[in-house]
Amino acid sequence: YQRRVRAPPSLAGSSSFVLDTTVRSVQFFQNLFNQSYSFPKLDSLLVPRRGGAMENWGLIMYDTNRWPNPQDPNQSFDDVQASTNTISHEVSHQWWGNSITCTWWNETYINEGFARYYGYVAINALFPEWNNWEQFVRTKTLPALNIDQSGLYPAVIKPSNIGGNNSLGTTLGSAFDIITYNKGGSINRMFAEFLGPTWDKAMISFLNTYKFANPTLDDLIHSLQEAGFEDAHHLRTWLTTPGFPVVYLELDSPRNIIRLSQKPSSLAQRSQLWYIPLTIIAFDSALNPIGNPIKTNFSLAGPIVVPIPPNTNFVIGNPDTVGYFGVRYTPENWEKILSVTSNSSTLVKLSTISNLFVVIGGCHELLTLGFNLTRSLTNEKDPTVWRSILSQWDLILHHFYLESYYGKMELFLAKNLETLVAYVGWNSTVNPNVDKSFRELVLFTSVYFEDPVSLAQALTIYQDFTVKNKSIPVEVTKAVFWAAVRSRTDPILEYNRISEIYTKALIENDEWLASSALIGLMGSIEPYLCEKTLYQIIDTNNSTTLLEKIEFAFQMIKLNPAGKIFATYYITSKFADIERWYGEGTYLERIPNMLVESTSTVVERETIYRFFNEHYQKFSEAFIRRCVQQVDFNIQFVSCNSQSLERFFTN
């Protein structure tokens, strides 16, 4: 087949990387699926500002932010890895989506869930030194678990009348949500690892039997059964049921057994049972693994009994986060896991983070365990681990901003970041090997948590910038601007300065500086300045206002309690503008959905109720019901943790 790349000459170096990765991915999939690429050409085309990437048969199109450029010093390794995974994802679509295609949008999983999984399979094989499954767990499995734990979001397989009137209120756009892609891909990974060669055999048969056809979930299950997986019908439960299970794991050392049981991820969910493939590692008192991993599966409520080696001191379930579920332990077992976490592999650390925050999010455990886990990682340097745990705190912390101990929560986390801040440094000369995007994350988070040392350092850099005209290192700009705008000395003056920087950066098309300045503007402690920022970003008279710009504004302003108040007001009072930009359907749901995710007080709930009462005709009954239930879920989460957190920070 003919293979070409079309991109500006300035990207010649990266174009050769894109071409090479594309060709190698095609060869990998041809061998894996025992099926040749079935089109006479495969072009890769860079299309700036198209958004994401698209797997047209024979012509894959990429936006600039999906075009890996290892030679660009401003593109972090994390960015290069993510963009390279996009290449293999789109190439895998030449089989999953183009060679075979789902019958209807409700089973988009057959296209996207498999492309998500096999894209990572390919890059893990082509670049084994990248440890690609670590990024999969952090950026795909964990975000899916986070959004899915309430059991309120539609399942992977959507209603057959998707796009019309249906009980779940799923519009056509929901076929392409995080659940379809990331939960679908994670479930595929779980069963592929569990079944091994049987899975591979089934996929080869499936692709070749239904080439140029439109297979269904029933056909997929039949192919798995034909390959030897008699229990393949259980896959249907995973794909058609919202939420996921939490495995309760109780160690009984004197009897050399483990008792296993399962409950839905949200305690508010109806009773549901899943077929769970589970791996367990047993450890002795010297913290060494005992024998081979224990592999089992169960589909009963439990408890069921699994034998373990003698002298087992504690166990870890789902150690590599291959399984799409959480694991809850006894307090003694948690304590022992946390004591060894710092010496574990990256995947085991990710497993601990995943299991702990999943069970915390469903109110199976208390949030104090999350603080203890963070404390156990004080000396951790691995970017993958810290990106994961900080993303969990980003989802949780804002729910408590009105609680009396909120400031102590921030200071606790800031204190446990001190070693990491010193490691990454405020300029690249401190540690030139640190990934720039990781340095940016750590320093911004430390300033956001109002660590006094980091705030002072950020303000010193800002003063040198304004007084001595010294440049600010790119990766610390967000932290510096955020600190400056929140300065208690003259916040209005600093706001106006950074507003000028923002305007100038837009004129000069400096997207990085503009976004950094914008984040700083959203950090103001004055609600009316947050209001000014929103109106500056969102021009109500401009019909071409970019939707991603609007969403970026609301996502960032949620980080700021002062801004959050006004963002709520803006959405509820200026909804006509939002409706004009987004139109009807799934996209219109995105803004109120963002608001609901961060709503966790009774007063805020009343605002949400009034909003939906006024605009009920714009949304499906199911979407409104889900939003209201999500708010109640958030309030319950704060309530079930408040007393223990009060005691924790008092002590």
N, C-alpha and C positions, 0 to 999 in steps of 0.2 A: 504494500500500500504506500501511497505518497504521503510524506509527512513534512509540514512546513510550519514556520512561526512568523507571525506578522506583528511587529512592534516597532516603536521609534528606534532609529539607529543608536540613540544614546543608551539604549538598554540591550545592546548587542551581547554583552557578557551574560546577563541574566537570561536572554533569549536562548542561548545555547544550553543553559541549565534546564530551562523549561522543556526544550526539545528532547534533551537527553533523558529527563525524568519521564516524559510522556512515552518515549519509545521503550524504555525499560519497563514501565508499568504495563504497556500493551503486551510485551513479551511475557511478563510475569502472569498476567491473567490468562493469556492463551494457554500457558502450561498448566495453570491451576484448574481451569475449567474445561480443559481438553476441547477447546472450541476456538477457531481462528477468528481474528477480527474481521467483520463481514462487510466492510465498506472500502472502496478503492482509495480513499484518502483520509487523513486526519490532520486538520489544521488547528493551530492554537492562535487566537487573535486577542490582542490587548485592546479593550474598549473602555477608555477612561469614563468614570462616573456612570457606568451601566448598573452597578450594584451587584456584588457577589460574582457568581460564575454560572454558566449555562452549558449543558452537555449536548447541544445540537449534534445530530449524527454526522460525524465527519468534520464538524466545525465547533470547537470548544471556545467559548468567549469568556474572558476574565476581566474584571475590574482591576485597576491599579493596585488596590489593597489586597488582591488575591494573586499577585504576580511576584513570586519569590525572587529576591535579588541579593544573593549572599555577598556581593561586592559592595552593597550600599552600607556605609557605616551607621546610618540612622535606622537601619532595619535590624531589629534585634534577632537573636537566634530563635526566640519563641515565635516571632513573626514569620521568619523563614520556614520554620518547621510547620506552622499552621498553613501557610500558603502552599507548601509542597504537598501536604495532605490534601489540599483542595485539588491539586492536579490529579492525584491518583483517584480521588473521589469522582471527578468528572470522567476520567478514563474508565473507571469501573462501570459508569453509567452506560458505556457502549455495549455492555452486556445486560446490566440491571437497569432497564428503562428503555433501551433502544432495541436490543436483540429480543428481549421479552419486555412486555409492558403490562402494568396492572389493568384489569378490566374496567375499573371505575375509580374515582378519586378517593373513595373511602378506604381503598387498599393501596394507597400511595406508598405504604411501608414496603411493598414488594420492589418498588423503585428506590426509595430513599433510605430505608432502613438497611438494605443490603449494600448500597453504595457507601453509606456511612461506615459500616463495619469493614467491608473489603478494601476501602481506601486506606484504612489504617493497617490492615494486614499487609498490603503491598509495601507501604513505606517502612514498616517494621522489617520487612525482608530486604529492601533495597538499601536502607540506612540503619543497620542494626545498632550502630553506636549511638543513635538518637534516643533509644529507650522509648519508642513511640507510644507504648501502652500507658506510660505514665501520663503523657499529655491527654490520651483518650480518657483516662479515668478523671483527670482534673477538669477537662473542658467539655466532656460529653456526658459521662455517667453521672458525676456529681451534680451538675446543673439539672439534669433530668430528675434525679432523685429529689432534689430540693423542691422543684415545682410540683412533683407528683405525690409528695408525701401526704398532702391533705386529702387525696383521693377525690378531689373536686374537678380535676381537669379531664377532658375526654380521653379515652383509651387510644392505643396505637391505631387499631382498626376503628374507623369512624362509622357512623350510621350509613346505611346503604343509600339513603336519600339526602346525603350531604349536599349542602347548597340550597336545600329547600326547607320546608317546615319539618323539624324533627325534635324529638324529646330532649336532645342534648343541646339544641341550638347551635349546632356546628355549621358554620358557613364554609364555603369552598376553601378559603384561605387556611382554615385549620388543618387541612390535609398536609400542610407544609410547616407544622409547628415543631417545637423542640421535642415533643413526645414522639411524633412520627420518626424524626431523624435520630435523636439521641437515645431515647428509650428503646426504639426499634433496633438500633444498632447495638445497644448494650445487651439486649435479650439475645440477639444473634450471637454475640461474642460468648455469652454464658453457655448457650447450648452447643456452640461449635467446640468450645474447650471441653465440655462435658462428654460429647459424643466422639470427638477426634475423627478418625478415618470414616466413621459412619456418616458424619455430617458432610465431609468432602464428597463422598460417594453420592449422597442425596442431592447435593447442589449441582454436580456434573449432570446427573440424570435430569434434574429439574430444568436446567438451562437448555439442554439438548432436546428434551422431549417437547418443550414448548417454544422452541426457537421461532421467532416471527409470529408469536401468538400472544394471547392475553390470559395467562394463568391466574388462578385465585388462591386465597389462603387454603381452601380445601385441597387444591392441587399440590401446594407446598407440603401440607401435612401428609398427603398420600405418598409423595416422593420420599419423605423421611421414613414412613412406615415400610415402604418397599426396600429401603436401604438397610432396614433392620432395627429401627427405633420404634418398638411396638407402642410405646407410651406417647407417641408424637401428638396425640390429640390434646395433651395437656398444654401444648404450645398455644392453643386457642385461648385458654384462660389468661395467660400472660399478655396476649395481644388485644383482648377484648374487654379487659377489666381495668378500670382506673386504679391508681395506687400500686402498692407492692407489699409483700410480706415483711414482717420483722421476725427473725428467728430468735426465740428465747433459748439460751444455751446455759444449762446448769451442770456444773462439774461436780461429780461425786467421787472424789479420789479414793476413799476407803473401799468402795465397791468397783473401782476401775471402770466407771461408766460415765457417759454424758446423757442427760435427758434433753430432748429437743421438742420444742413446740413452736407454733406460729400464730401470729395475730396480724391483722391488717396494719399498714403503716400509720394510719390515723385511727385513734381509738373511737372516733365518731363514725367510722365506716361500718357498713353492715358486715356480718360474718362472711368471710371468703377464704377459701383454701387454694393454695398454689402447689404445683409440683416443683420442689426446690432441690436442685443439685448443689450440694454443699461440700466444701473442702475444709478440713480442720487440721491445724498443726498443734501437737502436744509439746509442752516444754517441761523440763525437769527443774529442780530447785536451783541449779546452777545457770538457769536461763538458756539452756541449750535445747534445740529441737530433739525430740525422741522419735527415731525411726522415720518412716515415710509418711507423707500427709495422708490423713484419713479421708476417703471419698465416700460419700453416701448420698442418698436422696430420699425424700419423704413427701407425701401429699396429704397426710392426716393432720388433724389439729394437734395431736400429741397429748401427753408426752410420749415419745418413743425413746427407746434406749439404744445407745451405740457404745460398744466396748472401746476402751482406750488402753494404751500401754500402762503397765504398773509404774508407780513413782511419778505420775503426771502431777505437776505443781499448778499449772494453769494452761489454758488453751486459747488459740486465736482462730476464729471462724472467718471464712471468706477472705483469706489473707492477702490476695492480690486484687480484691474488688472485681473479680470476674463475675460474681453473682450480682444480679440486680435486686438487692434486698439489703436490709439492715440486720445487724446482729446485736442482741442485748445480752449482757453477762450479769452475773451476781456482782455485788459491790467488791468482794474480795478479788474476783477475777479482773475487774476493771483496774483495781489498784495495782495489780501485778503487771498488767499490760502497759499501763502508763509508766511503770518503773523501768521498762525495757524499750519503750518506744524510741528513745533517742539513739539506741544502738541497732535499730532494725533497718531493713532495706527501705528504699523509697516507696516501693509498692505496699509494703506492710504499714508504713506510716500513713500512706494515703488510705489504706483500708481502715486503720484506726480512726482517722479523721472522718471518713465516710460513715462508718458504723455509728460512731458517737453522735455526730450531728444529725444523722437521720433519726435515731431514736430520741434525741433531744427534741427535734422539730415536731415529732408526733406525740410529745409529752409522755413518752415511755421512760425517760430519764430526765434529771434536772440539769439545768444549764451550768451549774457550778462545776460539773465534770468537764465542761468545755474549757473553763478557765484553768482547771488543773492540767488538762492536756496541753494548753498553750504554755503553761509554766514549765512543763516537762520538756518543751522544745526550745527553751531559752537559748541554748547554744547551737541550735540547728542552723545550717548555712544553705541547705538545698533550696533553690528557688521554687522547684515544683511543690515541695511541701508547704512552703510559706505562702505561695500563691493560693493553694487550696484552703489553708486554714483562714487566711485573711478574707477570702471570698465568702466563707461561712459567717464570719463576724460581720461582714458587710450586709449580709441578708438579715441578720438577727438584731444587731445593736440598736438600730433606729427605732425598734418597737418599744424601747425602754426610755426614750429621751425625756419623758415627763416624770420618771421615777426619781425619788430622792437620792438614790445611789448611782445614778447614771454617770455622774462625773467620776466616781470611784471606778466604775467599769472601764472608762476610757483610760484613766491613769494606770490601772492594773495592766491593761494591754500595752500601753506605752512603755511601762517599766520593763515588760518582757521583750520589747523590741530593741532595747538599748544596745545589747551585744550585736544584734544584726545591723543596726544603724552604723555602729562603729566599723563593722566589717565592710559594708558597701561604701561608706564614706560619702562626703558631700561633693567630691570631685573625683574624676577617674584616676588621678595620680595615687590615691589611697589604695585602690585595688583595681587595676586596669582590666582584670579578667572578669569582673562582674558584668553581667548582661545589663545594658542600659535600661531596658524596660523594667527589670527587676529593681534596680537602684531607684528608679522613679517611683515604683509602687511602695517600696519600703519607706522612703523619705516622705512621700505624701501622706502615707498612713500615720507615720509618727507625728507629723505636724497636725493632721486631722484629729488625732487623739490628744492633742495639746500637750505633748511632752515639752517641758520648759526648755530643755537644752536644745532640742531640735527647732523650736520656735525662735529661740535666740539666734541660732546659726542661720536660719532662713532669713530673718530680719537683717542680719549683718550683710548677707549677700545682696539683699534688696537695697540696702543703704549704699553699698558700693556701686550698685547698678545706677541708682538715681543721682548720687552725689559725685562719684568718681568716674561714671560712664564705663564701668567694667561690665563685661558680658556675663550673662548667667548661663552656666552649663545647661544644655538642652534638657537633660533628664531631671533637673531639679527645678525647672521653671514653674511647674504646677504647684509644688510645695511652697516655693518662695512667694508666688502671687497669692496663694490661699492665706498664708501667714500674714502678708502685708495688708490685705483687705480686712482681716479680722483684728488688725492692730487696734489696741484700745487708745492709742495716742490721738490719731486723727483719721478715723476710718473713712470719712467722706473724701478727704484729700487723696488718700491712697486709692480709693475707689475710682476717682476721676482720672488719676494717672494711668491706672491699668485699663480703664475704659478707652483712653486715647491709644494705648498700645494695641488694644483689641481692634479698634477701627483702622489703625494704620496697617496692621497685619492683614486684615481683610483686603485692603486696597492693594497691598503688595503680594497678595495670594500666598502668604506664609501660613499654611493651614496649621502647622504644629504650634507656632506662637499664638495664633488666634485661639485655638482650642485651650491652650494653657492659660491665656488671659481670661477666657470665658469661665473656666473652672474657678479661677481666683475671684471673679466678680460674683459668682454664686455662693461664695463663702461669707458674704457680708453678714454681720450680726444685726443689721438693721433691716427689718422686713420691707420697708419702702424702697431700699436699694435693691433688694431681690426683685421687687416688682418692676423697678426700672430696668433691671437686666433682662427680665422676660420680655418686656415690651421692646427692648432694643434688639433682641434676637428675633422675636416673632413679629414681623411686620404685617399687621392685620389688613393692610391695603395691597399686599403683594401676593398675588395668587400663585406665585412660583416658589413660595417659601418651602424649603426642602423639609420633607417629613422627618428625615433622620436628624436634622438640626433641632426640630421641635422635641423629638424623643430624647435626644442628648440633653437638652435643656432641662426637661422634667426629671430625667434620671439623676442628673448631677444635683439639682436643687433639692432633691429628696434627702441628700446627705446633710443638709443644713436645716436644723429645726426652724430657724427663722424663715428660711426659704420655703420649707415644706408647708407652712401655714398659708403663704401666699399662693403657692402652686395649687393647693386645694381650692382656694378662692377663684383662681383664674379658670381652672377647668370647669367649675360649677357655674361661673357667671359668664364665661365667654365661649360656651359650648357651640354656639352657632358658627364661630370661626373654625373651630376644630372640625365640625361636621363639613364645612365647606372644603377644607383641605383634604379630609380623608374619605369623604363619601360614605356610602353605606357598607355594612358587612364587617368582616373581621378587622380590617385596618382601623375602622372607627372605634372598635373595642379596645384598641391597644392603650390609648391614653387613660381612660377610666380604669383599665385593668392595672396599669402602673400605680395609679393612686391607691387602689384597693390593696395592693400588695404591701404598702407601707402604712396602712391604717390599722391602728391597734388600741384606740381608746373609745369609750362610749360616746364622747362628744363628737369625735370624727365619724363614728358610725351613723349618728343622726344626720350628719351632713351628707353622707353617702345615700342614706335612705331618701332624703329630700331630693337629691340629684336624680335618682332613678324614678321617683314619683313624677318629677317634672318631664323626664325624657323617656318614659317607659316605652313609648311607641317606636323609639329608635333602635331598641335592642330586643333580642329574643327573651322570653320569660326564663329560659334555662340559663342564659348568660347572667341576667340580673340575679337569679337565685344563687348561682355559683359565686358571684361577687359578694353577696350578702353573707353567704356561708363562709367565705374566705375571711371576711372581716371578723366574724364571730370566732373563727379558728384562731386568728391572730390575738384577739382579746383573751381567749382561753389560754393561749401560750404564755402571755405575760402573767396572767393570774396564777397559773400552776407553778411559776418560777419565782414569784415575787418574795414570798416569805423566806425561801432558802437563800436567795440572793441577798436579802436584807441581813440575814444572819452571817452569810459568808463575808460580806464587806464590813460588818460590824466587828467581826473577829479578826 
